[in-house]
């Protein structure tokens, strides 16, 4: 997701330099950036670690 966000930033910057600024493109990039930060923040939590309940055997890989 961060690669897509960075690529979009490069493309929008190139478009702005070549053809002029577009407020909607920059608004869309900001929305994409906020979504990327939100996904990164949600992914960095400790929700992936499941506690092992006492009395239950651990599964073997």
Secondary structure, DSSP 8 states (H G I E B T S, - for coil): -HHHHHHHHHHHHHHHHHH---HHHHHHHHHHHHHHHHHHHHHTSSTT-----TTS-----
